[in-house]
Amino acid sequence: MNTTLKNTMIIAAAVAIIGLVIAIIGFALGGMQVVNVSADGISLEKQGEGVIKIDESFDKDTINSIQGNFDLRDIELKTGTVGSEINVFSKGVGRSFNVENVNGVLTFTDNKSTLFNFNLFGSYGNGQFKKLIITYPVGTELNDVSIKSSSGDISISDLKADGMTINSDLGDVKFDNVTISKFSTDISSGNLKLINTNFKSMKFDLDLGDINASGYNGEEITGRLSSGDIKLEGILTGPVDITSDLGDLTFNISGNENMFSYDIKTDLGDVQLNGQKSGSSLMKIYENKPLFKVNSSFGDVRINTK
């Protein structure tokens, strides 16, 4: 091997190694740096918000449901489409995803990560999309929405659906002006925020996080909360069955005190109905009234009707 070729190979190998080291550093910084390696050398580029670009469009009349399984990205569903299309946008630089219409179900899957876009320090670098945005026309109604996310916030607004299931390992879930007949959510770590929502049936399972609902209008609520507070304000007709390990539960409900039967217990805390303390438990049973049942290990339970 001649000296020139050998030196060229050594330089190329050195550039590759340096590039890999810088890439790992960039990934370790949580994707704040994009590493460019070219014939002109190695450079670091500051990663901004990126350009919102349209990836796919679908005829709304051919879509009856949305289903997605996502890794490390924020998801936003909102109105904004003019006409009769459902549009899919990506915002930021990073991994690609697949989206297709499967028998009326708009189906999303993240492409599998590789060694070169996965950060050994526990996060993604320039292999991460910052946000996936799905827009639809005003008045859109769907049969079902099912989203599973390993990490990232989920936001849904101005949508009607017969059923909705949200499973999130890490991230906040927010609904605004959403009407759902049957809603179920399982959140390992994150808050659930509901603004002007209408649920016929709501089931929740939260390990760590708060539930905050304003302008709520719903019937049946069942759920488990390991650690976190609940604050609900609005219309609630019941029945209610909630189990809480740790946290304060506050319900400000439109109506009157006699609209429910009550079975409220807390091992350590106070129970209040319209400002009247009843110790650690409250039992009032009225004929043909839905049962408002709460079992709390640690925390106050306050119910106010107005």
Wavefront OBJ file of the C-alpha trace (Angstrom):
o trace
v 0.000 0.000 0.000
v 1.501 3.311 -1.008
v 2.055 6.046 1.543
v -0.505 8.472 0.041
v -3.337 5.912 0.089
v -2.413 4.822 3.599
v -2.453 8.401 4.890
v -5.793 9.027 3.191
v -7.312 5.975 4.867
v -5.928 7.042 8.251
v -7.381 10.540 7.861
v -10.755 9.127 6.790
v -10.815 6.793 9.782
v -9.913 9.648 12.136
v -12.670 11.843 10.695
v -15.189 9.023 11.145
v -14.161 8.452 14.774
v -14.301 12.167 15.585
v -17.690 12.397 13.915
v -19.009 9.488 15.992
v -17.738 11.062 19.213
v -19.351 14.402 18.370
v -22.569 12.629 17.414
v -22.682 10.875 20.785
v -22.092 14.196 22.536
v -24.841 15.785 20.478
v -27.244 12.967 21.365
v -26.276 13.239 25.031
v -27.339 16.875 24.973
v -30.869 15.712 24.223
v -30.808 16.503 20.530
v -29.773 20.145 20.899
v -27.023 19.653 18.317
v -27.234 18.316 14.796
v -23.959 16.846 13.573
v -23.084 17.255 9.886
v -20.259 15.141 8.456
v -19.311 15.860 4.843
v -16.347 16.094 2.538
v -15.826 19.614 3.840
v -15.329 18.346 7.386
v -17.419 18.140 10.550
v -19.737 20.864 11.763
v -22.308 21.323 14.522
v -25.594 22.933 13.610
v -27.942 24.401 16.198
v -31.282 22.635 15.983
v -34.207 25.029 15.909
v -37.904 24.366 15.790
v -37.629 23.089 12.251
v -39.975 23.618 9.346
v -43.518 22.336 9.450
v -43.966 20.251 6.348
v -46.903 18.243 5.086
v -46.232 14.529 4.812
v -49.564 13.018 3.774
v -53.165 13.962 3.010
v -56.236 11.755 3.234
v -59.866 12.204 2.232
v -61.824 12.639 5.467
v -64.716 10.600 4.123
v -62.443 7.540 3.847
v -61.211 7.759 7.466
v -63.343 6.587 10.401
v -60.641 6.025 13.046
v -57.088 6.988 14.026
v -54.592 4.585 15.528
v -50.971 5.310 16.440
v -48.061 3.750 18.273
v -45.355 6.346 18.925
v -41.943 6.605 20.551
v -40.538 9.843 21.919
v -42.558 12.499 20.108
v -45.329 14.985 20.901
v -48.701 14.347 19.259
v -51.256 17.035 18.433
v -54.692 16.521 16.884
v -56.567 19.705 16.007
v -58.760 21.479 13.469
v -57.126 23.546 10.784
v -57.748 21.766 7.524
v -59.646 23.640 4.829
v -61.838 21.365 2.740
v -62.427 17.669 3.351
v -58.902 16.423 3.981
v -57.103 15.080 7.015
v -53.500 16.283 6.839
v -50.429 14.949 8.594
v -47.552 17.306 9.357
v -44.152 16.810 10.928
v -42.358 19.559 12.807
v -38.637 19.338 13.485
v -35.799 17.186 12.254
v -35.568 13.483 12.863
v -36.887 9.978 12.518
v -39.451 9.124 9.905
v -42.778 7.433 10.482
v -45.220 5.467 8.378
v -48.845 6.480 7.912
v -51.446 4.700 5.814
v -55.175 4.189 5.478
v -55.882 0.615 6.534
v -59.536 -0.154 5.868
v -60.622 3.283 7.075
v -58.180 3.435 9.992
v -55.488 6.117 9.715
v -52.591 4.073 11.092
v -49.265 5.479 12.322
v -46.102 3.561 13.179
v -42.678 4.941 14.053
v -39.786 3.539 12.087
v -37.527 1.447 14.265
v -34.496 3.237 15.633
v -31.001 2.105 14.752
v -27.678 2.228 16.542
v -26.857 5.511 14.848
v -29.925 7.465 15.904
v -30.213 6.091 19.406
v -28.440 7.808 22.230
v -26.723 5.493 24.682
v -27.251 8.176 27.337
v -30.993 7.648 27.236
v -32.393 10.119 24.694
v -32.540 10.689 20.988
v -30.442 13.220 19.153
v -31.278 14.388 15.656
v -33.214 11.141 15.294
v -36.220 12.687 17.025
v -39.231 14.366 15.517
v -40.295 17.139 17.839
v -43.969 16.953 16.973
v -46.480 15.133 14.806
v -49.544 17.213 13.920
v -52.796 15.855 12.513
v -55.335 18.408 11.308
v -58.940 17.839 10.292
v -61.931 19.961 9.222
v -64.250 21.560 11.756
v -67.007 19.152 12.787
v -64.983 15.985 12.237
v -66.457 12.898 13.918
v -64.630 9.574 14.237
v -65.568 6.118 15.439
v -62.424 5.565 17.456
v -59.092 7.167 18.396
v -56.375 4.987 19.892
v -52.937 6.395 20.757
v -50.078 4.645 22.512
v -47.013 6.700 23.410
v -43.809 5.770 25.205
v -42.764 9.388 25.789
v -44.227 12.723 24.725
v -47.212 14.992 25.297
v -50.585 14.323 23.666
v -52.996 17.144 22.824
v -56.437 16.693 21.210
v -58.940 19.472 20.500
v -62.211 20.112 18.676
v -63.019 16.476 17.968
v -65.941 14.084 18.426
v -65.438 10.332 18.744
v -67.468 7.340 19.872
v -64.470 5.842 21.637
v -61.004 7.025 22.636
v -58.121 5.156 24.290
v -54.909 6.879 25.384
v -51.959 4.935 26.818
v -48.920 6.992 27.811
v -45.795 5.940 29.678
v -44.431 9.460 30.119
v -46.066 12.759 29.160
v -49.075 15.007 29.715
v -52.459 14.453 28.072
v -54.686 17.437 27.274
v -58.206 17.605 25.810
v -59.955 20.801 24.774
v -63.513 20.889 23.400
v -63.681 17.136 22.925
v -66.842 15.009 22.965
v -66.419 11.271 23.557
v -68.965 8.580 24.371
v -66.446 6.198 25.961
v -63.014 7.393 27.104
v -60.246 5.313 28.683
v -56.728 6.419 29.615
v -53.740 4.746 31.251
v -50.899 7.131 32.188
v -47.793 5.999 34.047
v -46.380 9.473 34.655
v -48.057 12.668 33.510
v -50.994 14.997 34.061
v -54.465 14.759 32.544
v -56.057 18.115 31.717
v -59.642 18.393 30.452
v -61.137 21.661 29.190
v -64.770 21.845 28.056
v -65.014 18.101 27.583
v -68.091 15.920 27.264
v -67.813 12.265 28.287
v -70.585 9.731 28.674
v -68.166 7.303 30.289
v -64.642 8.000 31.571
v -62.177 5.438 32.943
v -58.697 6.428 34.102
v -55.635 4.739 35.586
v -52.836 7.106 36.677
v -49.727 6.107 38.560
v -48.265 9.581 39.019
v -49.964 12.818 37.994
v -52.847 15.213 38.547
v -56.272 15.348 36.935
v -57.636 18.841 36.315
v -61.013 19.224 34.607
v -62.801 22.532 33.993
v -66.020 22.947 32.058
v -66.527 19.213 32.461
v -69.781 17.559 31.375
v -69.989 13.854 32.036
v -71.856 10.898 33.405
v -70.029 7.820 34.678
v -66.476 8.070 36.078
v -64.395 5.152 37.314
v -60.701 5.233 38.026
v -57.588 4.657 40.082
v -55.009 7.263 41.069
v -51.833 6.208 42.867
v -50.324 9.618 43.554
v -51.795 12.970 42.555
v -54.677 15.374 43.035
v -58.036 15.524 41.299
v -59.848 18.805 40.721
v -63.057 18.572 38.703
v -65.453 21.432 38.018
v -68.600 21.201 35.940
v -71.551 18.876 35.420
v -71.383 15.311 36.695
v -74.402 13.000 36.850
v -72.687 9.787 37.976
v -72.236 7.120 39.076
v -68.705 7.739 40.402
v -66.224 5.125 41.664
v -62.690 6.404 42.384
v -59.814 4.882 44.346
v -56.905 7.100 45.405
v -53.740 6.186 47.315
v -52.281 9.644 47.854
v -53.717 13.063 47.018
v -56.548 15.522 47.589
v -59.769 15.104 45.609
v -62.009 18.112 44.959
v -65.294 18.050 43.036
v -67.199 21.269 42.316
v -70.396 20.057 40.695
v -73.399 21.894 39.324
v -76.558 20.612 40.953
v -77.757 19.922 44.487
v -76.568 17.802 47.372
v -79.353 15.243 47.033
v -78.506 14.341 43.441
v -76.215 11.517 44.661
v -75.958 8.829 47.244
v -72.566 8.999 48.962
v -70.049 6.419 50.138
v -66.849 8.382 50.885
v -63.939 7.088 52.938
v -60.397 8.262 53.611
v -57.931 6.557 55.948
v -56.053 9.752 56.708
v -57.758 13.034 55.832
v -61.067 14.876 55.995
v -64.302 14.373 54.098
v -66.343 17.496 53.359
v -69.711 17.896 51.674
v -70.561 21.525 50.924
v -68.151 22.702 53.591
v -69.500 20.402 56.305
v -66.849 18.062 57.706
v -67.916 14.525 58.498
v -64.658 13.097 59.805
v -62.975 10.446 57.669
v -66.141 9.011 56.127
v -69.544 9.939 54.762
v -72.431 7.589 54.091
v -75.726 8.895 52.702
v -77.980 6.676 50.664
v -80.964 8.044 48.743
v -83.373 5.920 46.774
v -82.816 5.825 43.000
v -79.816 8.149 43.188
v -76.473 7.341 41.503
v -73.717 6.414 43.939
v -70.780 8.769 44.436
v -68.105 6.445 45.839
v -64.543 7.444 46.791
v -61.998 5.357 48.686
v -58.841 7.273 49.618
v -55.839 6.093 51.622
v -54.299 9.501 52.253
v -55.831 12.882 51.396
v -58.887 15.074 51.750
v -62.100 14.548 49.783
v -64.183 17.679 49.143
v -67.501 17.685 47.284
v -69.311 20.955 46.600
v -72.634 21.201 44.814
v -74.036 24.499 43.608
l 1 2 3 4 5 6 7 8 9 10 11 12 13 14 15 16 17 18 19 20 21 22 23 24 25 26 27 28 29 30 31 32 33 34 35 36 37 38 39 40 41 42 43 44 45 46 47 48 49 50 51 52 53 54 55 56 57 58 59 60 61 62 63 64 65 66 67 68 69 70 71 72 73 74 75 76 77 78 79 80 81 82 83 84 85 86 87 88 89 90 91 92 93 94 95 96 97 98 99 100 101 102 103 104 105 106 107 108 109 110 111 112 113 114 115 116 117 118 119 120 121 122 123 124 125 126 127 128 129 130 131 132 133 134 135 136 137 138 139 140 141 142 143 144 145 146 147 148 149 150 151 152 153 154 155 156 157 158 159 160 161 162 163 164 165 166 167 168 169 170 171 172 173 174 175 176 177 178 179 180 181 182 183 184 185 186 187 188 189 190 191 192 193 194 195 196 197 198 199 200 201 202 203 204 205 206 207 208 209 210 211 212 213 214 215 216 217 218 219 220 221 222 223 224 225 226 227 228 229 230 231 232 233 234 235 236 237 238 239 240 241 242 243 244 245 246 247 248 249 250 251 252 253 254 255 256 257 258 259 260 261 262 263 264 265 266 267 268 269 270 271 272 273 274 275 276 277 278 279 280 281 282 283 284 285 286 287 288 289 290 291 292 293 294 295 296 297 298 299 300 301 302 303 304 305 306
